[in-house]
Amino acid sequence: MSDTQVTWLTQEAYGRLKQELDELIANRPVLAEKINTSREEGDLKENGGYHAAREEQGQKEARIRHLQELLRNAKVGEAPRNDGLAEPGKVLTIRYEGDDEDEKFLLATREEGAEGELEVYSPESPLGKALLGAKEGETRSYELPNGSTQKVTLVKAVPYAG
């Protein structure tokens, strides 16, 4: 995530992510003790417990850094304007060219929609990038993984209500 990327979060999502961050930080001493205990078991080359604990520590530290960055750049509780534009924090209703049915999804990061019933597409995904900034009724195109082009029309864009 770049330093200037802003993420829109509901108050509930911010609280959930902040709690996860606090728990990860609080558990640092437990993990450090686990590494020290494993280190004392002998030869580090053949010490699976030590290497597993070090790997777990690396993963947890990466998650801590990610959450700190995400929360530092988050806009909390400010729903995007109801202006019909496709932007993060909005539920988009779309129709693919040649399809008769509309589809709905939340344009957001994984963390924003982690517990919702809606499918979540990132603004960085091919579909998200294509629709970003589109107005209701506007048709955009994007490239599919197989190299063909897909047209999609933005039917509606409304702020996510959580």
N, C-alpha and C positions, 0 to 999 in steps of 0.2 A: 504494500500500500504506500502511495507517495505521501510526502509530508503535507501536501496541500489538499488531499482528497478528504472531503467532508462526508460523514455518514449520518444519515437521519435515523434516529432511534426513538422509539416510544419510551416513556418513562419506565414502563415495565421491563422492556428489553435492556435499558441502561442499568436498571437495578439488578437484573439477573446476571448481566456480564460483570458488573462491579463486584457482586458477591462471589462469582467464580474467581475473579482476580484476587480478591482478598483471601479466599481459601487457598489458592495456589501459593501466595506469598507466605501465609501462615504455616504452610506445610514444608517450606524450605528446610527448616532445621530437622524435621523428621527424615527427609530424603538425604540430607547430609550425614545424619547418624547412620542411616542404612548403608551408605557408601563406605563410611569409616569401619563399620562392623564387617562388611564384606571384604574390605582391604586387609583386615587383620586375619582373615582366614588362610592366608598364604600366598603362593605364587600367583601374581596378577595375570600372567599369560593364560592360565587355565582356570581362572576364577569367573565362572559364568554369572554368579550373583553380583559380583562387582561390576562387570561390563553391562549387565541388564540395568543395574541401578544408575550407572553413568548415562546410559542411553535414555532412561526415563527422566533423569534430571535435565538432559538436553532438550527433550520434547517439552517438558513443563516450562523451562526457561523461555523457549521459543513462543509458547502460548502466552506467557506473561508479557513478553515484549509486544506481541500482536494485540493483546487486549489493552495494554497501556496506550499504544498508538491509536487504536480504534476509539477508545473512550476520550482521549485527549482531543481528537478532531471531531467528536460527535456533536450534532445538534440534537438536543434532547427535548422531547415534548412539543416541539414546534412542527406541527403538521404542515406539509407543503400546501401552497395555495390551491384552491379548487378552480383552476384556470383552464382545464382541459388539455394541458401539456403533459407529455410523457416524461416523468422525471423520477428519481429515487424517492421511495416512500409513497408511491401511488399504486393503486390496483388498476391494472390495465386490462381492458377488454379488447381482444383482437379477433380478426378473422383472416385466416390464410386464404390466398387466392385459390379458387376452385373448391373451397369448403363452404358448407352451408351453416355450420355451427360456430358460435363464438366461443372463445376460450378466455379465461380470466387467470391472471397471475399477479403476484406482487413483484414490482421492480425494486429490488433491494439487495443488500448483502445477505449472506447466509445467516448472520447473527440476528439481523432484524426480524426475519420471518421464521426463525428456528422452530417455534412452537405453534405456528399457525396451520390452518387447514388448507391454505392456498399454496400452490406451487410458487417457488421463489426463483426469479431469474436475476442474475447480477447485471448491473449496468455495463459491466465489462464483457458479458457474453455476446456472441454475434447478434442474437435477437435484441438484447438490451441496447447494444451500441446502435443498431439500426433504428430503433424506436426513440431513443433519447432525443428529446426536444420536439418530437412530432406533435402535431395538433390533431384533435379529434377529426376523423374523416380522411386524414392524410394516409397515403399508401407509401410504404418504403420497401426497399429490397435489401437482402443480405445473402451472403454466400453460405451454402450448406457445406458440411465436411466433405461430401462427395464431389464438390466443385460446382454443382448446379446452383441456380439462383432462385430464391424463394421471395415472393411478394407477400406482404402482410399489411393489413389496414388497421389503424388504430380506431376502434369504435368508440371507446370511452376511456377516460383517465380521471380517477377520483382519489382523493387522499385516503390512505390506509387508516382505518378506524381502530385497529388493534383488536 
